[in-house]
């Protein structure tokens, strides 16, 4: 279940028992987002910050200053997303337990999930428009491939392919072929530590 | 979805009918805001949002003057202060829509600028319009509009949830006080004022709207309550 489905489902759910379905779906989404944010900070944002001049560099034009500021802000958006996830977990685990849910709590959960959806979409838009261009400029092909591998494969997990499998569920057949081709290129990289 | 209302025990229970009408209207406005993320103009949203705010302003003002105004308890003042917050939310949304398609981008740029030190911040603030133009060029006009519509939806949803919470608090904390402290005829007059705007060209603009938002069986309850208003002038005579 994706985030938009989660929020619309929240609006219509009627019985307390089905809260378990929401919890499971939310856990899946939160786990994916947390892994993505952590890996992105480490393998994309950090190398970019090292590569780009500081926003107070006098040689920078306004356009570059703005882009640098927005890229630096990416880390904060991750923090905002993670903090939003924690807020929802707090409601799920502390306020309502697993047996009963009052209407007000449902409304607040809905609000929190929709807010998360909006922060996530803002973040992804900024990333696609500004950050990816900087990645192409700053990172070598090998660094980009390494970042892609770390975003897709979780070597610390019992099933390292859980991210790949989760993403595949949302892709068309053609897109799955692209993903498989990318995965094949990981063979050329050094074995992860 | 609110449950069906099957009877009104006292005139002040008109609030349950009114709150149900507000629930329906505000959810409709929220859906229009959500739909606007897909594109199109905001005319229908703006019309319905304006109507929601008009109803809310009359309702809140009437409550402040004739329902909580005479009460001395802190809970009455809390109720009035929640009205101020709701109106502030509505004003913010009107200002946000007034800023046009790049209002959402402006929100994001402001948030990013908080990461800068004071000098950098001042430099960039001076170039705010240029910054928005640069980002619009980089991101594309469609994404800028979509972001603004997303933020609009978030603001409307926040206001709707605030309104729901407020009505719920009012039903739990304020309405029992009215039942305890208001005389029967005074309570009936309050119900009348909440539904009939004596100062308007069309005094029935509130009650007619409430009727439209209710189920036929609930409309009967509203009609019965309106019929009882005739007793107010009789008692006054």
Interface residues (C-beta under 8 A of the other chain):
Chain A: X55 X56 X62 X63 X65 X66 X67 X69 X70 X72 X73 X76 X104 X107 X108 X110 X111 X114 X115 X118 X121 X122 X125 X126 X129 X130 X133
Chain B: X104 X108 X109 X111 X112 X113 X115 X116 X117 X119 X120 X123 X124 X127 X130 X131 X134 X135 X138 X139 X140 X143 X146 X147 X150 X151 X153 X154 X157 X158 X161 X164 X165 X168
